[in-house]
């Protein structure tokens, strides 16, 4: 998810998802101890045979060399181009095509000049990260992620709502106090993208070395090491699942406290930039920013759930996951709102309000689905779902005990009630509803197809993620997951897909 959420390109997933076997069940409640023999109300047991293992993939020139190399060249370039394009008086694909036709070399020079890192961007990102670190240190109840294939179980202080409240408050108060204009994120966007890009590439190199015990660094847990596919792929895919630096969880800090926070505040800053340029509030931009802000409040409320999602428990901290959150999210997830600063949406308040209402319903239903899953997990299947005792399937799975090296038996409950009984990934349908509403709020009549890029990208990403997730769940849970699929036959859209 949004989910955040969620990292950055379906092509990245297409090239890596067979390289590292991993396990996850979206509506599952993980339990580390052997299953109790007593029956639960509404719980059906499904015995597991010997655990299936994903066959190791062979080294592929396309999947492990050419495609990662292509993505590591094109995606940073694309982020720089969109940063330049949205600063133009008419940020449309026609403007980009005209500039390219007039002279590719001149366009490249303009793009580089507009995204060159500078001191202001460095100060901005330093202050941004420093505030996030201060709030990160606030204590909170300890919550746990799922047990990894090698027996590690990450722990997190549940303080996300402190961050959600304090960070926007400090940001707005700083602007009100005259420390910077509220439009500061837009005013420094090009240089910020450039600094994030170059800094992100270097940071991924550091994580690569850490996961391989180089440069005097050591992995933070057992889920580390080379993929066996060569240096290029290891840098791209990552060499460690749960890296920490100075006691700070890298994935949580980068994905949530930097990338999602920037996205949350970007709409506010871009709306202020638009107002300063045009002397009025743009209905499309204001309501798009408001919808995204509500969505991201929901994200932080659900942050522990995100730390149990496929983005975290499967994808290692490498270029495609960590660079994606540092650069791709701020660049592409804000594309539709950013494009409205120079060129207003052209929508009336009633038209924008209607689109906003549909998007808000998507956010609300997405929140309800995530909350059903989270409460089901935290109560071991005891929480009511839509006022009734939930239907669940009890499934067994196995992971390697890090001390003995032997396979240890564990159990999960697969939720079959609420939205998780309507479709196996119904939350993706609601997330896509919100995403398409944000693109439409930018005004397709004024901006063309450019603001729809994020929604189109997310559609492909989430459809592929659903397929990828189910492959791994089938390997993990075997007959239990087959039973779940029989009880809930639709992936995302009921009666359609």
N, C-alpha and C positions, 0 to 999 in steps of 0.2 A: 504494500500500500504505500497508493499514496500510499502512503504505504510505499508509506512513504515510501513514500516510499518508498519509498520507496525506492535504489540504484539504477542503472541509467540506460541500458540499451538492450533490446531483445536480441540483437545480433551477438552481443557479448554472451548472453545466456545460451544461444544456439551453439556457440563454439566451445563452451566449457561444461555444459551440464552432464556430459558423459565422462568427464575426466576425473571427477572426484565423487564417489558414491556418498550420498548423504541421506538423511531421513527426516521427515517432518509430516505431521498430520494437522491440517488447519483446525478442525474442531476437536482436537484431542486433549484430554487431561492426562498429563504424564504423571506416573507414580513410580518412584524408584524401588519400592519394596515389592516382594512377591505378592501376587493377587490373593486377597482373602477368599476363603472358600464359601463364605455365605453369599446368598443371592441378594442383589439390590433390586429395589422396585424399579421396573422399567429397564433393567440392564440385562442384556443377553450376552452370554459368554461365547467366545470364539477361540478355540484352541489354536495355537500356532505350531506349525511344523518346524523343522530345523530352519533357522533364518536363512533367507536368500541373500546372496551377495551379488552386487553389480559386477559384471565382468570388466576387468580393467581394460581401458581403451588403449589401442596401439597408437604409436606416434603417427600423426597425420600431418603432412606438409600443409594442407589447407586449414584444418581446424586448429592446429597448434603453432603454426608459424605465420602463414599468409593472412588469415583472417584477423588474428590478434594484431598483427603489424598494421593492417589496413585500418582497423578501428583506432589504434593508438595514434595514427596520423590524421585521420579524417575528423574524428570527434572533437579534438581540441581546436582544429581549424574551423569547424562548424560553429563552435561556441564563440570564437573571435569574430566570425563573419556576422552572426546574429547580433552580437554586441554593437558592431559598427552599423548594421542595418537599422536597428531600432533607434539610433540617434539621428537618422536622416529625417528630413521634413515629411517625406512620404515613405514610411517603412513597409514596403510591399515587395513581393517577389519581382514585380515589374521593375522596380528601382534597382534591385540587385542585378537583374538580367541586363538592364541598360548600362550599368557601371561595368559589368564584365565585358560587354560587347565594345565599349569605348576603349578598353585597354586593361587586360588582366594584370599587368605589372603595376599600373597606377592604382588599381583596386587593392592589390595586395599591400602596397605601400600605405594606402589610406587605412586599411584594416589594422595593420601593425601599429601605425602611429596612434590610432584611436584606442588601442588596447595595451599600450605600453605601461608597465607598472610605474608608479611614482610614489613619492613620499606620503602624499595624502592617503592613498590606498593602503600603504603600509601601516600608517597610524590607525586608520579605520579598522583594519582587520586585527591589529594588535589589541585595540580596545574591545572589539567585539569578542575575541577569543578570551581575553582576560576576564571580562564580566561573566562569560559562560563558565569559566573555570571556578570563579568565586561561588557561583550558584551551585555548581556541580558538587562542591564540598559540603553543602547542607545535608545533614543526616536525614535518614528516612527509614521506614520499615524495609527489611531485606527481602527481596523477591528473587526467585531462581529461574534460570532458563532451563530448557530440556537437557538431558544428559547427551553428550556428544558420542560419536562412534567410538572414541577412545576413552570414554568414561569421565570426561570433565563436565562439571556443571557450574556455569557462570552465575555469580551472585551480583545483584544490583540494588543500590539504595533507591527506593521509590520516592524520588523528590522532583519528578517531572513537573508537577503542577506549581511548585515553587518557581521553577524556571519559567513556566508559561505565564505566570503573573508578573514576576519581578523584572524579567528582561524587557518586555514591551513597555512596562511602566517607566523603567530607567531610561529607555530609548526616547520616549515621548517627553519625559521631564527634562532630559538633556537638551532637546530641541527647544522646549518652552523656555529654558533658562539661557538660551542664546549661545550654547556651546557649539552648535552646528545647526544648519537648516534641517527641517524635517525631510526634505528632499535629498538628504546626503547620500543615500544608497544609489539613487538614480544619478546624481551629479558625478559620482565617482565610479559608475558602473564599469565602464570600459577598462580603466586601470585596475579595478578590483578583479575582473575576470582574468586579465593578464597575469596579475600576481598570484591569484589562486591557481591558475594553470601551471605556471612554472614551479611554484611552490609545491603544488600537488604532485607533480611528476617527481620532484626530488624526495618528497615525503614517502611516496610509494617505493622508491629505491631504498630508503631507510628501513621500511617495513620488510622489504624483500631480504635485506641483510639480516635483520633481526630473526626472521623465521628460520634462517639457515645457520644461525649461531655465528655470524660474521661481525667484523668491526667491534669485537668485544661485547656484542649484544647477545642476549639469550631469549628464546621463546618464553612466553608467559604460561604455557601449558603444554599438554601432550599432543594437541592437534596442530602440528607444525611439521615443516619439512618440504622437500621438493616434490613436485608432481611426477618427476621423471620425464617430463616433456621438454626439457631444455630451459636455458636462462630466460629467453624471451617469453615463453609461456608462463614461467613461474612469476615473472614480474607482472604480467598481465592478470593472472589468476590469483596470485598471492601465495605466500608460504606459511601463513598462520591464520587460524580460525578466530581466535580470541586474543589479539595482541593488547598489551597494556604498556603504557609509558608513564612512569612516575605514579603508578596506582590508578591512572585514568584509563578507562576502557576506551580504546581507540574507536571502535565502531560506534558506540553509543555517543561519544563526544562529537565525532565527525558527522555521522548521519543525522543525529537528532539536534544536538545543541549548537551546531554550526549551520548545516545545510537547511534543515527544516525551519530553524529560527530565522535564517535569512529570508527564506520564502515567505514566512509569516509576516515579516515586517516590510518586505519589498512592496506589497500592494499599498500599504499606508504611505510609504515614502514616494512611490510613483504617483499616487493620487495628489499628494502635496506638490510634486513637480508639475503635474498637469495644471493644477489650479494656479500656480505662479506664472505659468506661460499663457494661459487662456483666460484667466480671471473668472472662471466659473468651475463648478464641479461637473465632471463628465459622468452621467448616470451609469454607463457601461463599466467604466473603470472603478467607480466607487462601490458599486454592488458586486463586481467581480472580486475586488479586494476584500470586501466584507465577507463574502461567501468563503473565500479561501482562508480568511482569518478564523472563521468558525470551524472550518474543516481541520485546521491545524491546532486549535484548542482541543478538539476531539482527539487529534493524534497524540498530543502530550498527555491527555487523560489516559489514553490507551498505550502509552509508551512501553510499559512492561510487556504488553501483548506483542508489540512490534519486535521487542528483543527476543521473542520466542518464535518469530516468523522465519520464513525461508531465506529472506535477505541476510539474516544474522546467523542462523544455525547451519546454513549450507555454504554460503558464499564467503570465501576467504578475503582477507583485507589486502587487495591488490589494486592494480590500475582500474579494472572495470567496476569494482565495488567502491573503493575508497576515493579514487580520483573522480568517479562518477558522481559521488555525493558532494565532493568539494567543489566541482566545477560544472558538471552537467546539470545538476538540480538548480543552482542559482541562475544558470544561463537559460535553460530550456523551460523549466517549470514556471518561470516568470515571463516568458516570451509574450504571452497574450496581454498581460497587464502593461508590460514595458512598451509594447507597440502602440498603446493608446496615449502615451505622454505627448508625443509630437503631433500625432494625428488622432483626434477624438473619435469615439466609437460611432457617433452620429445617431445613437439610439435615444428615444424619448424615455422619460421616467416610467410610464406605463409599460412600454415594450421591454425595457431592461428589467423592470420589476417582475414581469411574468417569467422571464428566463431565470431570474434569480430565484424565484419561488420553486421552480422545478429542480434547480441545482441544490437548493437547501433541503428539499425532500430527499435527494440522493445522499446528502451528507448525513441527514437524520437516520435514514435506514441503514447506512453504512455503520454509523455509530451503534445502532441497536444490535446489528449482527456481531460486531466486534465485542460488545459488552456481554452478549449471550455466551460467546465462546470464553471470554475471560472469567466470568463468574462460574461457569461450568467447570473450568479448570481449577480455580482456586478453592472450590467447595467439594472437589472430588465427585462431581455429578449430582450434588444435592440441591443446587439452586433451581428454583422454578423457572421454566421457560414459557412465556406467554400464559402464565398463571397455572401451569400444569407441571407435574413431575416429568422430567425429560426422558425421552427414549434414548438409550445409549447401547453401544456395542462394546463389550470388553475384549480387548485384543492384547496379545502378548508380542513382545519383541525382544531382541537381544543386542547388547552392546559389550564391548571388550572392557573388562575390569582393568584399570591402569596398574593395579598392584600385582594381581596374579597373572594377568595376560590371558585369562580365560573368559569365555562368553558368560555374561550374567543375564539372567532373565528379569524382565520388567514388564509392566502392564500399562496400558492406556485405555481411556474411555473415549470412544468416538461418538460425538453428539449427532443425533438424528432428529432433533426437534428444532422448533423455531425456524429461522431462516436457513439453518443448516439442514433442515429436512425439506426445504423447497428446492434448493440447488446446492451442489457441493461447494460452490464458490460464489454464492449469491452476493457477497459483499463486493465482489468485483463489478457486478452490474450496477450497483449504487455508486461506486466510485467513478465509473465511466459516465454515468448520468451527470455527476457533478463536473467532471472534466470537460465534457462537451458543452455544458452550459457556460463554463468559463470562456471557452473559445468563441462561442456565439455572442457573448457579451461584448467582445471586442469589436463587433460590427463587421460581418463578412462583406457587407456592401461597400464599406470604406477601405477595408484592409485586405480583401481577398482571402486566400487560403492560409496565409502565414499564421494567424492566431490559432488555427486548428491543428497545427503541427503537434503540439503536446498531446492533445486528445487522441489523434491518430496514432502517435507513438505509443501512448499508454494502452490503447486498445490491443495493438499487436503484442505488446509486452505482457499484458495480463492474460490474454488467451494462451500465449505460449507458456506463461508461468503456471497456469492451471494444469496444462498438459504435463509439464515438467514435474510439478508437485505430485500429481497422481502416479506418475511412474515410480517416484521414490516411495510414496506411501504403499504402493503395491508390493515393492521389495521389502519394506519394513514390516507390514502387517499381514501380508499374504491373504489367507481366506477371510480374515476379518474385514479387510478393506474391500474385497470382492463383494462381501455381504452388504457393506455400506453402499457401494455403487448400485447394487440391485435394489436397495430400498430407496435411494435417491438417484434416479437415473439421469438427471440433467446436470451439466457442468456449471453453467453460468446463468443462462436464460431459460426459465421453465418452458417446456414444450417446444423449444427452438434448438437450444444447444447445451 
